[in-house]
């Protein structure tokens, strides 16, 4: 699975975090360092399993915990209509 920002969503990178703006609704979404790390990897073409391994190397979590966190974030981003799943 790969993700892309919807065309009506813009992203602004901070040092570690990220802010997403849904231009149609005017709502802002804040991603902390972990959420921004995950989304950046998705946007750069990484797959979910690669991202989980990268998280386990960088943060004090297991691959299984990282996979659960990724699933939660992707679900939230999809529910908020901020990303689209690319085939």
Secondary structure, 3 states (H helix, E strand, C coil): CEEEECCCEEEEECCCCEEEEECCCCEEEEECHHHHHHHHHHHCCCCHHHHHHHHHHHCCCCHHHHHHHHHHHHHHHHHCCCEEEEC
